[in-house]
Amino acid sequence: MGRPTKYNPTMCVVVEKLAKLGCTNEEMADVLDISPDTFYRWMNEHDAFSEARARGGVIADANVASRLYERAMGYEHDSVHVTSYQGEVKLTPIIERYPPDTQAAQWWLQNRQPKRWKRVTEPELGDVNEAASELQRIAQASRATNTS
């Protein structure tokens, strides 16, 4: 009979929290003081462990997606402006507004709808000049061998 397992159902809480923080499986194994192989074995053997890992990852991804979406679309929130004049502090409620971020929107669309929004890159002028020079060299070499 082998060594007793270190697995304990309370580890599911730790795994879920680590997944929410964006830790990799290898990092979680390190925190639990087990090998990555043991971590993956537990994922296969213990449904609660695997589900905790998945739950934490889904929550983390959803939170990031939500913040990225807000950034792409623009957002606002309540805030307070603090001023001080002649020793008197004044708190003024304000609404902070952030405009849409085109880079966040571009990233969102390229990843969510890659067929419609794939990034098309234009060759740089240096690349075109180098390609033209190479073609001229090949053509000259071809003419030289044909005339001999």
N, C-alpha and C positions, 0 to 999 in steps of 0.2 A: 504494500500500500504506500502511496506517495505522501509527500509532505502535505499538511493541511493548507487549504487555500487561505489567502489573505482577504478574499472577497468578503465584503460586508454590505448588506443592503443600504446602510447609511451613506456609502460612497456615492450613491446615485445623486444625492443632494450636492455633493462636491463637484461631481462631473457636470451636472447641469449648470452650476454657477460658473465653472471654468469655461464651458462652451459658450455661455452668454458673454464672457469676456473675450471670446475669439481665440482661445487657446487651441492649438493643434492636438491631435490625439497623442502624439509623442510628448508634448508638454504636459498633458494631463497625466500620462503614465508616469512622468518624472515626479510630478507633485504627489501622486499616490504611492510613489516609491516601488513601482513595478516596471517590468520591461514592456516595451511596445507590443511584443508578441503576446504577453499576458493580457494587456489591455484589449487587443483584438479578439483574443479567445473569450474574455469576459463579455465582449459585445455579442459574440455568437451564442454563448451559453446562458446569459442572463438577460431576459427581455427587459426588465426594469432598468438595467444599466444602459442598454442600447437605446431605450426610449428616452431616458434622461439626457443622454448625449444628443440625440436628435432634437428634443424639445428645446434645449439650451441653444443649439445652433440656429434653429428656426427663429427663435425670439431675437437673437442677436442680429441675424440677417434682416428680419423685419424692421427692427429699430434703425438700422443703418439705411435701409431702403426708404423708410419714412423721412429721415433727416435729409437724405439726398433729394428726395422728391420735393420737400419744402424748399431746399436750396435752389433747385431747378425752377420752381414755380414762383419763388419769392414768398415772403411771409412777413408777419408782423406779430408783435407781442407787447403787452403792457409793461411799462417800466416807470422809473421815478428819476426825475432830474433834480440833483441836489445843488443848491447854491447857498452861498454865505455872503451876507452883506452886513458890515458893521457888527459882527458877532452874532447875528441872527441867521439861523439855518432855515432855509425854505425848501420844502419838498413839493415838487410839482409833478403830478401824474402826467405821463406822456405815452404815446404809442410809438415804439421803434419799428420802422419799416425797412425791409431789406429787399432790394429789387431781385428779379429773376437772375440767375447765374447761367449764362449761355454755355459755359464749359460743363457744368453739372447736367444741364439738359441734354447736351450733345452726348455725354458719356452714358446717360440713362437710355437714350434712344438707340445708340449704337449697340448696347448690350441687350436691350429688351427686344429690339426689332432689327437685327443685324442685316437682313436682306434688304430692308428699305433704307437703312441709315448707315450702311458700311462706309468706312472712311476710304476715299479714293485719293491717292497721293499722286501728285504730278512729279515727273522727274525734274531734278534740279538741273539748271543750265550746265553746270560742270559735268554732270553725267551725260548729257546730250552731246556736249563737245567731245568728251572722251570716247563715246560710242562712234561718233562721226570719224574721228581720227583713226580708230581701230578699223572701221570699214574701209577707209582710204588705204590704209596699210595692206589690208587683205586684197583689195582690188589691184593695187600696184604689184604685189607679189604674184597674183594670178596672171596679170598681163606679162610679167617678166618670164614666167614659166611657159606661157603660150607662144611667145615670140622666139623662144630658143629652139 
